[in-house]
Structures are given as C-alpha cells and as structure tokens.
C-alpha cells in the first residue's frame, strides 16, 4: 500500500500584524441545566494597542452562537 504525502506551501510567513486578527476564547461557563454555554472571546485593537473581551452565548441543542456584548470593553469571566 502506497502512502500519500501532502506538501504544504506557505505563501508568506506569519508576522506580528497577523496577531491582531486572532480571536481567542478565554473563559467558559456551562449553565446549571447544561442547555447553554457562555464564553468570552479576547481580541486586540491595533490602534489602541489594547485587549478586549466580549461575551458569547451558545445554545447546546441548536448549536447557534450569538455574540452577547459588543465593542471596546472587557466583559470577562462568563459565569452563570
């Protein structure tokens, strides 16, 4: 049996500017009835050179995620 090999080509190296496009989950909390999950997403504003966090909410059954808070603020520690 012949193994296939895949070559990965990188078009450009990752630079410091690319870090501003990252959005990272930082805090997760499951509701008491386990039907919803609240989590925060951290992102960085390049102009202000600051980190911010916004709350998101997922319905476990429908798997729909909604951003609950918006803007340049730090909503941390998603807790029920």
mmCIF file of the N, C-alpha and C atoms, coordinates in Angstrom:
data_MODEL
# 
_entry.id   MODEL 
# 
loop_
_atom_site.group_PDB 
_atom_site.id 
_atom_site.type_symbol 
_atom_site.label_atom_id 
_atom_site.label_alt_id 
_atom_site.label_comp_id 
_atom_site.label_asym_id 
_atom_site.label_entity_id 
_atom_site.label_seq_id 
_atom_site.pdbx_PDB_ins_code 
_atom_site.Cartn_x 
_atom_site.Cartn_y 
_atom_site.Cartn_z 
_atom_site.occupancy 
_atom_site.B_iso_or_equiv 
_atom_site.pdbx_formal_charge 
_atom_site.auth_seq_id 
_atom_site.auth_comp_id 
_atom_site.auth_asym_id 
_atom_site.auth_atom_id 
_atom_site.pdbx_PDB_model_num 
ATOM 1   N N  . UNK A 1 1  ? 0.837   -1.168 0.000  1.00 0.00 ? 1  UNK A N  1 
ATOM 2   C CA . UNK A 1 1  ? 0.000   0.000  0.000  1.00 0.00 ? 1  UNK A CA 1 
ATOM 3   C C  . UNK A 1 1  ? 0.888   1.238  0.000  1.00 0.00 ? 1  UNK A C  1 
ATOM 4   N N  . UNK A 1 2  ? 0.620   2.137  -0.903 1.00 0.00 ? 2  UNK A N  1 
ATOM 5   C CA . UNK A 1 2  ? 1.422   3.334  -1.050 1.00 0.00 ? 2  UNK A CA 1 
ATOM 6   C C  . UNK A 1 2  ? 0.872   4.466  -0.157 1.00 0.00 ? 2  UNK A C  1 
ATOM 7   N N  . UNK A 1 3  ? 1.757   5.083  0.585  1.00 0.00 ? 3  UNK A N  1 
ATOM 8   C CA . UNK A 1 3  ? 1.360   6.210  1.424  1.00 0.00 ? 3  UNK A CA 1 
ATOM 9   C C  . UNK A 1 3  ? 1.371   7.478  0.583  1.00 0.00 ? 3  UNK A C  1 
ATOM 10  N N  . UNK A 1 4  ? 0.371   8.295  0.799  1.00 0.00 ? 4  UNK A N  1 
ATOM 11  C CA . UNK A 1 4  ? 0.361   9.566  0.084  1.00 0.00 ? 4  UNK A CA 1 
ATOM 12  C C  . UNK A 1 4  ? 0.970   10.638 0.990  1.00 0.00 ? 4  UNK A C  1 
ATOM 13  N N  . UNK A 1 5  ? 1.682   11.518 0.371  1.00 0.00 ? 5  UNK A N  1 
ATOM 14  C CA . UNK A 1 5  ? 2.256   12.635 1.116  1.00 0.00 ? 5  UNK A CA 1 
ATOM 15  C C  . UNK A 1 5  ? 1.681   13.922 0.555  1.00 0.00 ? 5  UNK A C  1 
ATOM 16  N N  . UNK A 1 6  ? 1.402   14.838 1.453  1.00 0.00 ? 6  UNK A N  1 
ATOM 17  C CA . UNK A 1 6  ? 0.873   16.133 1.039  1.00 0.00 ? 6  UNK A CA 1 
ATOM 18  C C  . UNK A 1 6  ? 1.905   17.189 1.359  1.00 0.00 ? 6  UNK A C  1 
ATOM 19  N N  . UNK A 1 7  ? 2.138   18.037 0.412  1.00 0.00 ? 7  UNK A N  1 
ATOM 20  C CA . UNK A 1 7  ? 3.045   19.148 0.628  1.00 0.00 ? 7  UNK A CA 1 
ATOM 21  C C  . UNK A 1 7  ? 2.231   20.376 1.005  1.00 0.00 ? 7  UNK A C  1 
ATOM 22  N N  . UNK A 1 8  ? 2.688   21.070 1.999  1.00 0.00 ? 8  UNK A N  1 
ATOM 23  C CA . UNK A 1 8  ? 2.018   22.285 2.428  1.00 0.00 ? 8  UNK A CA 1 
ATOM 24  C C  . UNK A 1 8  ? 2.870   23.459 1.995  1.00 0.00 ? 8  UNK A C  1 
ATOM 25  N N  . UNK A 1 9  ? 2.278   24.357 1.253  1.00 0.00 ? 9  UNK A N  1 
ATOM 26  C CA . UNK A 1 9  ? 3.031   25.533 0.841  1.00 0.00 ? 9  UNK A CA 1 
ATOM 27  C C  . UNK A 1 9  ? 2.565   26.733 1.657  1.00 0.00 ? 9  UNK A C  1 
ATOM 28  N N  . UNK A 1 10 ? 3.502   27.479 2.123  1.00 0.00 ? 10 UNK A N  1 
ATOM 29  C CA . UNK A 1 10 ? 3.216   28.672 2.893  1.00 0.00 ? 10 UNK A CA 1 
ATOM 30  C C  . UNK A 1 10 ? 3.474   29.871 1.995  1.00 0.00 ? 10 UNK A C  1 
ATOM 31  N N  . UNK A 1 11 ? 2.468   30.695 1.825  1.00 0.00 ? 11 UNK A N  1 
ATOM 32  C CA . UNK A 1 11 ? 2.589   31.833 0.927  1.00 0.00 ? 11 UNK A CA 1 
ATOM 33  C C  . UNK A 1 11 ? 3.418   32.953 1.532  1.00 0.00 ? 11 UNK A C  1 
ATOM 34  N N  . UNK A 1 12 ? 3.250   33.184 2.826  1.00 0.00 ? 12 UNK A N  1 
ATOM 35  C CA . UNK A 1 12 ? 4.041   34.212 3.486  1.00 0.00 ? 12 UNK A CA 1 
ATOM 36  C C  . UNK A 1 12 ? 4.179   33.843 4.956  1.00 0.00 ? 12 UNK A C  1 
ATOM 37  N N  . UNK A 1 13 ? 5.242   34.237 5.570  1.00 0.00 ? 13 UNK A N  1 
ATOM 38  C CA . UNK A 1 13 ? 5.396   33.933 6.992  1.00 0.00 ? 13 UNK A CA 1 
ATOM 39  C C  . UNK A 1 13 ? 4.418   34.753 7.836  1.00 0.00 ? 13 UNK A C  1 
ATOM 40  N N  . UNK A 1 14 ? 4.071   34.217 8.987  1.00 0.00 ? 14 UNK A N  1 
ATOM 41  C CA . UNK A 1 14 ? 3.192   34.933 9.907  1.00 0.00 ? 14 UNK A CA 1 
ATOM 42  C C  . UNK A 1 14 ? 3.978   36.064 10.538 1.00 0.00 ? 14 UNK A C  1 
ATOM 43  N N  . UNK A 1 15 ? 3.391   37.238 10.551 1.00 0.00 ? 15 UNK A N  1 
ATOM 44  C CA . UNK A 1 15 ? 4.046   38.410 11.131 1.00 0.00 ? 15 UNK A CA 1 
ATOM 45  C C  . UNK A 1 15 ? 3.293   38.921 12.343 1.00 0.00 ? 15 UNK A C  1 
ATOM 46  N N  . UNK A 1 16 ? 3.853   39.910 12.989 1.00 0.00 ? 16 UNK A N  1 
ATOM 47  C CA . UNK A 1 16 ? 3.223   40.465 14.182 1.00 0.00 ? 16 UNK A CA 1 
ATOM 48  C C  . UNK A 1 16 ? 1.869   41.094 13.860 1.00 0.00 ? 16 UNK A C  1 
ATOM 49  N N  . UNK A 1 17 ? 1.714   41.625 12.664 1.00 0.00 ? 17 UNK A N  1 
ATOM 50  C CA . UNK A 1 17 ? 0.433   42.212 12.264 1.00 0.00 ? 17 UNK A CA 1 
ATOM 51  C C  . UNK A 1 17 ? -0.683  41.162 12.269 1.00 0.00 ? 17 UNK A C  1 
ATOM 52  N N  . UNK A 1 18 ? -0.346  39.906 11.946 1.00 0.00 ? 18 UNK A N  1 
ATOM 53  C CA . UNK A 1 18 ? -1.336  38.832 11.918 1.00 0.00 ? 18 UNK A CA 1 
ATOM 54  C C  . UNK A 1 18 ? -1.909  38.544 13.305 1.00 0.00 ? 18 UNK A C  1 
ATOM 55  N N  . UNK A 1 19 ? -1.172  38.849 14.354 1.00 0.00 ? 19 UNK A N  1 
ATOM 56  C CA . UNK A 1 19 ? -1.643  38.585 15.706 1.00 0.00 ? 19 UNK A CA 1 
ATOM 57  C C  . UNK A 1 19 ? -2.883  39.409 16.049 1.00 0.00 ? 19 UNK A C  1 
ATOM 58  N N  . UNK A 1 20 ? -3.043  40.554 15.406 1.00 0.00 ? 20 UNK A N  1 
ATOM 59  C CA . UNK A 1 20 ? -4.210  41.395 15.667 1.00 0.00 ? 20 UNK A CA 1 
ATOM 60  C C  . UNK A 1 20 ? -5.493  40.775 15.121 1.00 0.00 ? 20 UNK A C  1 
ATOM 61  N N  . UNK A 1 21 ? -5.382  39.801 14.238 1.00 0.00 ? 21 UNK A N  1 
ATOM 62  C CA . UNK A 1 21 ? -6.556  39.143 13.668 1.00 0.00 ? 21 UNK A CA 1 
ATOM 63  C C  . UNK A 1 21 ? -7.016  37.948 14.486 1.00 0.00 ? 21 UNK A C  1 
ATOM 64  N N  . UNK A 1 22 ? -6.251  37.559 15.507 1.00 0.00 ? 22 UNK A N  1 
ATOM 65  C CA . UNK A 1 22 ? -6.623  36.409 16.325 1.00 0.00 ? 22 UNK A CA 1 
ATOM 66  C C  . UNK A 1 22 ? -7.754  36.765 17.279 1.00 0.00 ? 22 UNK A C  1 
ATOM 67  N N  . UNK A 1 23 ? -8.676  35.832 17.429 1.00 0.00 ? 23 UNK A N  1 
ATOM 68  C CA . UNK A 1 23 ? -9.745  35.949 18.422 1.00 0.00 ? 23 UNK A CA 1 
ATOM 69  C C  . UNK A 1 23 ? -9.702  34.660 19.227 1.00 0.00 ? 23 UNK A C  1 
ATOM 70  N N  . UNK A 1 24 ? -9.462  34.791 20.531 1.00 0.00 ? 24 UNK A N  1 
ATOM 71  C CA . UNK A 1 24 ? -9.211  33.629 21.372 1.00 0.00 ? 24 UNK A CA 1 
ATOM 72  C C  . UNK A 1 24 ? -10.266 33.476 22.458 1.00 0.00 ? 24 UNK A C  1 
ATOM 73  N N  . UNK A 1 25 ? -10.821 32.261 22.635 1.00 0.00 ? 25 UNK A N  1 
ATOM 74  C CA . UNK A 1 25 ? -11.728 32.037 23.762 1.00 0.00 ? 25 UNK A CA 1 
ATOM 75  C C  . UNK A 1 25 ? -10.918 32.065 25.060 1.00 0.00 ? 25 UNK A C  1 
ATOM 76  N N  . UNK A 1 26 ? -11.438 32.750 26.080 1.00 0.00 ? 26 UNK A N  1 
ATOM 77  C CA . UNK A 1 26 ? -10.665 32.907 27.309 1.00 0.00 ? 26 UNK A CA 1 
ATOM 78  C C  . UNK A 1 26 ? -11.380 32.413 28.556 1.00 0.00 ? 26 UNK A C  1 
ATOM 79  N N  . UNK A 1 27 ? -12.692 32.292 28.541 1.00 0.00 ? 27 UNK A N  1 
ATOM 80  C CA . UNK A 1 27 ? -13.435 31.881 29.729 1.00 0.00 ? 27 UNK A CA 1 
ATOM 81  C C  . UNK A 1 27 ? -14.692 31.151 29.270 1.00 0.00 ? 27 UNK A C  1 
ATOM 82  N N  . UNK A 1 28 ? -14.996 30.016 29.911 1.00 0.00 ? 28 UNK A N  1 
ATOM 83  C CA . UNK A 1 28 ? -16.161 29.221 29.515 1.00 0.00 ? 28 UNK A CA 1 
ATOM 84  C C  . UNK A 1 28 ? -16.958 28.841 30.758 1.00 0.00 ? 28 UNK A C  1 
ATOM 85  N N  . UNK A 1 29 ? -18.293 28.903 30.654 1.00 0.00 ? 29 UNK A N  1 
ATOM 86  C CA . UNK A 1 29 ? -19.160 28.525 31.761 1.00 0.00 ? 29 UNK A CA 1 
ATOM 87  C C  . UNK A 1 29 ? -20.413 27.845 31.208 1.00 0.00 ? 29 UNK A C  1 
ATOM 88  N N  . UNK A 1 30 ? -20.774 26.695 31.783 1.00 0.00 ? 30 UNK A N  1 
ATOM 89  C CA . UNK A 1 30 ? -21.951 25.937 31.359 1.00 0.00 ? 30 UNK A CA 1 
ATOM 90  C C  . UNK A 1 30 ? -23.082 26.225 32.337 1.00 0.00 ? 30 UNK A C  1 
ATOM 91  N N  . UNK A 1 31 ? -24.287 26.461 31.810 1.00 0.00 ? 31 UNK A N  1 
ATOM 92  C CA . UNK A 1 31 ? -25.437 26.744 32.675 1.00 0.00 ? 31 UNK A CA 1 
ATOM 93  C C  . UNK A 1 31 ? -25.774 25.522 33.523 1.00 0.00 ? 31 UNK A C  1 
ATOM 94  N N  . UNK A 1 32 ? -26.513 25.747 34.618 1.00 0.00 ? 32 UNK A N  1 
ATOM 95  C CA . UNK A 1 32 ? -26.859 24.657 35.544 1.00 0.00 ? 32 UNK A CA 1 
ATOM 96  C C  . UNK A 1 32 ? -27.619 23.519 34.865 1.00 0.00 ? 32 UNK A C  1 
ATOM 97  N N  . UNK A 1 33 ? -28.501 23.850 33.934 1.00 0.00 ? 33 UNK A N  1 
ATOM 98  C CA . UNK A 1 33 ? -29.265 22.807 33.234 1.00 0.00 ? 33 UNK A CA 1 
ATOM 99  C C  . UNK A 1 33 ? -28.540 22.295 31.984 1.00 0.00 ? 33 UNK A C  1 
ATOM 100 N N  . UNK A 1 34 ? -27.322 22.755 31.782 1.00 0.00 ? 34 UNK A N  1 
ATOM 101 C CA . UNK A 1 34 ? -26.451 22.327 30.684 1.00 0.00 ? 34 UNK A CA 1 
ATOM 102 C C  . UNK A 1 34 ? -27.028 22.583 29.296 1.00 0.00 ? 34 UNK A C  1 
ATOM 103 N N  . UNK A 1 35 ? -27.909 23.578 29.179 1.00 0.00 ? 35 UNK A N  1 
ATOM 104 C CA . UNK A 1 35 ? -28.508 23.880 27.874 1.00 0.00 ? 35 UNK A CA 1 
ATOM 105 C C  . UNK A 1 35 ? -27.813 25.033 27.154 1.00 0.00 ? 35 UNK A C  1 
ATOM 106 N N  . UNK A 1 36 ? -27.031 25.808 27.903 1.00 0.00 ? 36 UNK A N  1 
ATOM 107 C CA . UNK A 1 36 ? -26.346 26.951 27.303 1.00 0.00 ? 36 UNK A CA 1 
ATOM 108 C C  . UNK A 1 36 ? -24.905 27.022 27.797 1.00 0.00 ? 36 UNK A C  1 
ATOM 109 N N  . UNK A 1 37 ? -24.050 27.579 26.941 1.00 0.00 ? 37 UNK A N  1 
ATOM 110 C CA . UNK A 1 37 ? -22.646 27.789 27.280 1.00 0.00 ? 37 UNK A CA 1 
ATOM 111 C C  . UNK A 1 37 ? -22.329 29.257 27.027 1.00 0.00 ? 37 UNK A C  1 
ATOM 112 N N  . UNK A 1 38 ? -21.802 29.914 28.046 1.00 0.00 ? 38 UNK A N  1 
ATOM 113 C CA . UNK A 1 38 ? -21.346 31.295 27.906 1.00 0.00 ? 38 UNK A CA 1 
ATOM 114 C C  . UNK A 1 38 ? -19.825 31.274 27.831 1.00 0.00 ? 38 UNK A C  1 
ATOM 115 N N  . UNK A 1 39 ? -19.266 32.099 26.961 1.00 0.00 ? 39 UNK A N  1 
ATOM 116 C CA . UNK A 1 39 ? -17.813 32.166 26.857 1.00 0.00 ? 39 UNK A CA 1 
ATOM 117 C C  . UNK A 1 39 ? -17.401 33.562 26.423 1.00 0.00 ? 39 UNK A C  1 
ATOM 118 N N  . UNK A 1 40 ? -16.160 33.907 26.714 1.00 0.00 ? 40 UNK A N  1 
ATOM 119 C CA . UNK A 1 40 ? -15.636 35.198 26.288 1.00 0.00 ? 40 UNK A CA 1 
ATOM 120 C C  . UNK A 1 40 ? -14.639 34.988 25.153 1.00 0.00 ? 40 UNK A C  1 
ATOM 121 N N  . UNK A 1 41 ? -14.571 35.966 24.280 1.00 0.00 ? 41 UNK A N  1 
ATOM 122 C CA . UNK A 1 41 ? -13.612 35.960 23.179 1.00 0.00 ? 41 UNK A CA 1 
ATOM 123 C C  . UNK A 1 41 ? -12.736 37.194 23.335 1.00 0.00 ? 41 UNK A C  1 
ATOM 124 N N  . UNK A 1 42 ? -11.427 36.974 23.399 1.00 0.00 ? 42 UNK A N  1 
ATOM 125 C CA . UNK A 1 42 ? -10.483 38.078 23.538 1.00 0.00 ? 42 UNK A CA 1 
ATOM 126 C C  . UNK A 1 42 ? -9.935  38.467 22.171 1.00 0.00 ? 42 UNK A C  1 
ATOM 127 N N  . UNK A 1 43 ? -9.811  39.772 21.959 1.00 0.00 ? 43 UNK A N  1 
ATOM 128 C CA . UNK A 1 43 ? -9.266  40.299 20.699 1.00 0.00 ? 43 UNK A CA 1 
ATOM 129 C C  . UNK A 1 43 ? -8.497  41.565 21.011 1.00 0.00 ? 43 UNK A C  1 
ATOM 130 N N  . UNK A 1 44 ? -7.666  41.982 20.077 1.00 0.00 ? 44 UNK A N  1 
ATOM 131 C CA . UNK A 1 44 ? -6.831  43.148 20.308 1.00 0.00 ? 44 UNK A CA 1 
ATOM 132 C C  . UNK A 1 44 ? -7.144  44.240 19.294 1.00 0.00 ? 44 UNK A C  1 
ATOM 133 N N  . UNK A 1 45 ? -7.264  45.457 19.789 1.00 0.00 ? 45 UNK A N  1 
ATOM 134 C CA . UNK A 1 45 ? -7.469  46.617 18.940 1.00 0.00 ? 45 UNK A CA 1 
ATOM 135 C C  . UNK A 1 45 ? -6.088  47.162 18.576 1.00 0.00 ? 45 UNK A C  1 
ATOM 136 N N  . UNK A 1 46 ? -5.779  47.144 17.293 1.00 0.00 ? 46 UNK A N  1 
ATOM 137 C CA . UNK A 1 46 ? -4.443  47.538 16.833 1.00 0.00 ? 46 UNK A CA 1 
ATOM 138 C C  . UNK A 1 46 ? -4.170  49.020 17.078 1.00 0.00 ? 46 UNK A C  1 
ATOM 139 N N  . UNK A 1 47 ? -5.151  49.875 16.842 1.00 0.00 ? 47 UNK A N  1 
ATOM 140 C CA . UNK A 1 47 ? -4.943  51.314 17.024 1.00 0.00 ? 47 UNK A CA 1 
ATOM 141 C C  . UNK A 1 47 ? -4.686  51.670 18.482 1.00 0.00 ? 47 UNK A C  1 
ATOM 142 N N  . UNK A 1 48 ? -5.478  51.080 19.382 1.00 0.00 ? 48 UNK A N  1 
ATOM 143 C CA . UNK A 1 48 ? -5.342  51.388 20.797 1.00 0.00 ? 48 UNK A CA 1 
ATOM 144 C C  . UNK A 1 48 ? -4.304  50.518 21.498 1.00 0.00 ? 48 UNK A C  1 
ATOM 145 N N  . UNK A 1 49 ? -3.877  49.456 20.812 1.00 0.00 ? 49 UNK A N  1 
ATOM 146 C CA . UNK A 1 49 ? -2.911  48.508 21.367 1.00 0.00 ? 49 UNK A CA 1 
ATOM 147 C C  . UNK A 1 49 ? -3.403  47.965 22.720 1.00 0.00 ? 49 UNK A C  1 
ATOM 148 N N  . UNK A 1 50 ? -4.696  47.552 22.741 1.00 0.00 ? 50 UNK A N  1 
ATOM 149 C CA . UNK A 1 50 ? -5.332  47.042 23.949 1.00 0.00 ? 50 UNK A CA 1 
ATOM 150 C C  . UNK A 1 50 ? -6.099  45.772 23.639 1.00 0.00 ? 50 UNK A C  1 
ATOM 151 N N  . UNK A 1 51 ? -6.198  44.909 24.661 1.00 0.00 ? 51 UNK A N  1 
ATOM 152 C CA . UNK A 1 51 ? -7.019  43.708 24.565 1.00 0.00 ? 51 UNK A CA 1 
ATOM 153 C C  . UNK A 1 51 ? -8.418  44.001 25.085 1.00 0.00 ? 51 UNK A C  1 
ATOM 154 N N  . UNK A 1 52 ? -9.418  43.388 24.441 1.00 0.00 ? 52 UNK A N  1 
ATOM 155 C CA . UNK A 1 52 ? -10.805 43.497 24.873 1.00 0.00 ? 52 UNK A CA 1 
ATOM 156 C C  . UNK A 1 52 ? -11.423 42.108 24.874 1.00 0.00 ? 52 UNK A C  1 
ATOM 157 N N  . UNK A 1 53 ? -12.528 41.951 25.598 1.00 0.00 ? 53 UNK A N  1 
ATOM 158 C CA . UNK A 1 53 ? -13.258 40.688 25.644 1.00 0.00 ? 53 UNK A CA 1 
ATOM 159 C C  . UNK A 1 53 ? -14.743 40.964 25.487 1.00 0.00 ? 53 UNK A C  1 
ATOM 160 N N  . UNK A 1 54 ? -15.428 40.108 24.730 1.00 0.00 ? 54 UNK A N  1 
ATOM 161 C CA . UNK A 1 54 ? -16.871 40.187 24.576 1.00 0.00 ? 54 UNK A CA 1 
ATOM 162 C C  . UNK A 1 54 ? -17.483 38.833 24.917 1.00 0.00 ? 54 UNK A C  1 
ATOM 163 N N  . UNK A 1 55 ? -18.700 38.865 25.471 1.00 0.00 ? 55 UNK A N  1 
ATOM 164 C CA . UNK A 1 55 ? -19.412 37.642 25.845 1.00 0.00 ? 55 UNK A CA 1 
ATOM 165 C C  . UNK A 1 55 ? -20.165 37.059 24.658 1.00 0.00 ? 55 UNK A C  1 
ATOM 166 N N  . UNK A 1 56 ? -20.151 35.739 24.581 1.00 0.00 ? 56 UNK A N  1 
ATOM 167 C CA . UNK A 1 56 ? -20.894 34.998 23.564 1.00 0.00 ? 56 UNK A CA 1 
ATOM 168 C C  . UNK A 1 56 ? -21.728 33.943 24.273 1.00 0.00 ? 56 UNK A C  1 
ATOM 169 N N  . UNK A 1 57 ? -22.807 33.518 23.633 1.00 0.00 ? 57 UNK A N  1 
ATOM 170 C CA . UNK A 1 57 ? -23.704 32.532 24.222 1.00 0.00 ? 57 UNK A CA 1 
ATOM 171 C C  . UNK A 1 57 ? -24.056 31.483 23.165 1.00 0.00 ? 57 UNK A C  1 
ATOM 172 N N  . UNK A 1 58 ? -23.936 30.211 23.545 1.00 0.00 ? 58 UNK A N  1 
ATOM 173 C CA . UNK A 1 58 ? -24.255 29.101 22.640 1.00 0.00 ? 58 UNK A CA 1 
ATOM 174 C C  . UNK A 1 58 ? -25.415 28.306 23.215 1.00 0.00 ? 58 UNK A C  1 
ATOM 175 N N  . UNK A 1 59 ? -26.407 28.023 22.374 1.00 0.00 ? 59 UNK A N  1 
ATOM 176 C CA . UNK A 1 59 ? -27.474 27.095 22.744 1.00 0.00 ? 59 UNK A CA 1 
ATOM 177 C C  . UNK A 1 59 ? -26.990 25.692 22.379 1.00 0.00 ? 59 UNK A C  1 
ATOM 178 N N  . UNK A 1 60 ? -26.899 24.817 23.351 1.00 0.00 ? 60 UNK A N  1 
ATOM 179 C CA . UNK A 1 60 ? -26.328 23.482 23.136 1.00 0.00 ? 60 UNK A CA 1 
ATOM 180 C C  . UNK A 1 60 ? -27.159 22.680 22.143 1.00 0.00 ? 60 UNK A C  1 
ATOM 181 N N  . UNK A 1 61 ? -28.477 22.802 22.191 1.00 0.00 ? 61 UNK A N  1 
ATOM 182 C CA . UNK A 1 61 ? -29.338 22.000 21.324 1.00 0.00 ? 61 UNK A CA 1 
ATOM 183 C C  . UNK A 1 61 ? -29.319 22.465 19.873 1.00 0.00 ? 61 UNK A C  1 
ATOM 184 N N  . UNK A 1 62 ? -29.422 23.761 19.653 1.00 0.00 ? 62 UNK A N  1 
ATOM 185 C CA . UNK A 1 62 ? -29.439 24.268 18.279 1.00 0.00 ? 62 UNK A CA 1 
ATOM 186 C C  . UNK A 1 62 ? -28.036 24.539 17.739 1.00 0.00 ? 62 UNK A C  1 
ATOM 187 N N  . UNK A 1 63 ? -27.054 24.596 18.644 1.00 0.00 ? 63 UNK A N  1 
ATOM 188 C CA . UNK A 1 63 ? -25.656 24.872 18.299 1.00 0.00 ? 63 UNK A CA 1 
ATOM 189 C C  . UNK A 1 63 ? -25.464 26.272 17.713 1.00 0.00 ? 63 UNK A C  1 
ATOM 190 N N  . UNK A 1 64 ? -26.403 27.169 17.970 1.00 0.00 ? 64 UNK A N  1 
ATOM 191 C CA . UNK A 1 64 ? -26.285 28.546 17.492 1.00 0.00 ? 64 UNK A CA 1 
ATOM 192 C C  . UNK A 1 64 ? -25.542 29.382 18.529 1.00 0.00 ? 64 UNK A C  1 
ATOM 193 N N  . UNK A 1 65 ? -24.603 30.158 18.036 1.00 0.00 ? 65 UNK A N  1 
ATOM 194 C CA . UNK A 1 65 ? -23.814 31.035 18.887 1.00 0.00 ? 65 UNK A CA 1 
ATOM 195 C C  . UNK A 1 65 ? -24.175 32.489 18.575 1.00 0.00 ? 65 UNK A C  1 
ATOM 196 N N  . UNK A 1 66 ? -24.348 33.282 19.625 1.00 0.00 ? 66 UNK A N  1 
ATOM 197 C CA . UNK A 1 66 ? -24.699 34.687 19.481 1.00 0.00 ? 66 UNK A CA 1 
ATOM 198 C C  . UNK A 1 66 ? -23.720 35.515 20.304 1.00 0.00 ? 66 UNK A C  1 
ATOM 199 N N  . UNK A 1 67 ? -23.206 36.575 19.701 1.00 0.00 ? 67 UNK A N  1 
ATOM 200 C CA . UNK A 1 67 ? -22.362 37.494 20.450 1.00 0.00 ? 67 UNK A CA 1 
ATOM 201 C C  . UNK A 1 67 ? -23.283 38.348 21.306 1.00 0.00 ? 67 UNK A C  1 
ATOM 202 N N  . UNK A 1 68 ? -23.082 38.291 22.631 1.00 0.00 ? 68 UNK A N  1 
ATOM 203 C CA . UNK A 1 68 ? -23.974 38.935 23.581 1.00 0.00 ? 68 UNK A CA 1 
ATOM 204 C C  . UNK A 1 68 ? -23.590 40.392 23.849 1.00 0.00 ? 68 UNK A C  1 
ATOM 205 N N  . UNK A 1 69 ? -22.290 40.679 23.932 1.00 0.00 ? 69 UNK A N  1 
ATOM 206 C CA . UNK A 1 69 ? -21.831 42.058 24.107 1.00 0.00 ? 69 UNK A CA 1 
ATOM 207 C C  . UNK A 1 69 ? -20.919 42.423 22.946 1.00 0.00 ? 69 UNK A C  1 
ATOM 208 N N  . UNK A 1 70 ? -20.804 43.706 22.676 1.00 0.00 ? 70 UNK A N  1 
ATOM 209 C CA . UNK A 1 70 ? -20.033 44.187 21.528 1.00 0.00 ? 70 UNK A CA 1 
ATOM 210 C C  . UNK A 1 70 ? -19.185 45.375 21.945 1.00 0.00 ? 70 UNK A C  1 
ATOM 211 N N  . UNK A 1 71 ? -18.168 45.665 21.162 1.00 0.00 ? 71 UNK A N  1 
ATOM 212 C CA . UNK A 1 71 ? -17.422 46.901 21.331 1.00 0.00 ? 71 UNK A CA 1 
ATOM 213 C C  . UNK A 1 71 ? -16.160 46.789 22.151 1.00 0.00 ? 71 UNK A C  1 
ATOM 214 N N  . UNK A 1 72 ? -15.532 47.940 22.316 1.00 0.00 ? 72 UNK A N  1 
ATOM 215 C CA . UNK A 1 72 ? -14.258 48.031 23.014 1.00 0.00 ? 72 UNK A CA 1 
ATOM 216 C C  . UNK A 1 72 ? -14.484 48.075 24.518 1.00 0.00 ? 72 UNK A C  1 
ATOM 217 N N  . UNK A 1 73 ? -14.730 46.907 25.075 1.00 0.00 ? 73 UNK A N  1 
ATOM 218 C CA . UNK A 1 73 ? -14.922 46.763 26.511 1.00 0.00 ? 73 UNK A CA 1 
ATOM 219 C C  . UNK A 1 73 ? -14.393 45.398 26.908 1.00 0.00 ? 73 UNK A C  1 
ATOM 220 N N  . UNK A 1 74 ? -14.194 45.225 28.189 1.00 0.00 ? 74 UNK A N  1 
ATOM 221 C CA . UNK A 1 74 ? -13.699 43.941 28.680 1.00 0.00 ? 74 UNK A CA 1 
ATOM 222 C C  . UNK A 1 74 ? -14.756 43.284 29.546 1.00 0.00 ? 74 UNK A C  1 
ATOM 223 N N  . UNK A 1 75 ? -15.525 42.406 28.939 1.00 0.00 ? 75 UNK A N  1 
ATOM 224 C CA . UNK A 1 75 ? -16.517 41.599 29.659 1.00 0.00 ? 75 UNK A CA 1 
ATOM 225 C C  . UNK A 1 75 ? -15.862 40.249 29.913 1.00 0.00 ? 75 UNK A C  1 
ATOM 226 N N  . UNK A 1 76 ? -15.374 40.065 31.104 1.00 0.00 ? 76 UNK A N  1 
ATOM 227 C CA . UNK A 1 76 ? -14.604 38.848 31.393 1.00 0.00 ? 76 UNK A CA 1 
ATOM 228 C C  . UNK A 1 76 ? -15.370 37.926 32.334 1.00 0.00 ? 76 UNK A C  1 
ATOM 229 N N  . UNK A 1 77 ? -14.862 36.730 32.482 1.00 0.00 ? 77 UNK A N  1 
ATOM 230 C CA . UNK A 1 77 ? -15.378 35.737 33.432 1.00 0.00 ? 77 UNK A CA 1 
ATOM 231 C C  . UNK A 1 77 ? -16.845 35.430 33.212 1.00 0.00 ? 77 UNK A C  1 
ATOM 232 N N  . UNK A 1 78 ? -17.137 34.705 32.163 1.00 0.00 ? 78 UNK A N  1 
ATOM 233 C CA . UNK A 1 78 ? -18.504 34.269 31.897 1.00 0.00 ? 78 UNK A CA 1 
ATOM 234 C C  . UNK A 1 78 ? -18.921 33.284 32.984 1.00 0.00 ? 78 UNK A C  1 
ATOM 235 N N  . UNK A 1 79 ? -19.850 33.711 33.848 1.00 0.00 ? 79 UNK A N  1 
ATOM 236 C CA . UNK A 1 79 ? -20.287 32.877 34.975 1.00 0.00 ? 79 UNK A CA 1 
ATOM 237 C C  . UNK A 1 79 ? -21.814 32.939 35.053 1.00 0.00 ? 79 UNK A C  1 
ATOM 238 N N  . UNK A 1 80 ? -22.436 31.815 35.302 1.00 0.00 ? 80 UNK A N  1 
ATOM 239 C CA . UNK A 1 80 ? -23.896 31.760 35.450 1.00 0.00 ? 80 UNK A CA 1 
ATOM 240 C C  . UNK A 1 80 ? -24.256 32.092 36.872 1.00 0.00 ? 80 UNK A C  1 
# 
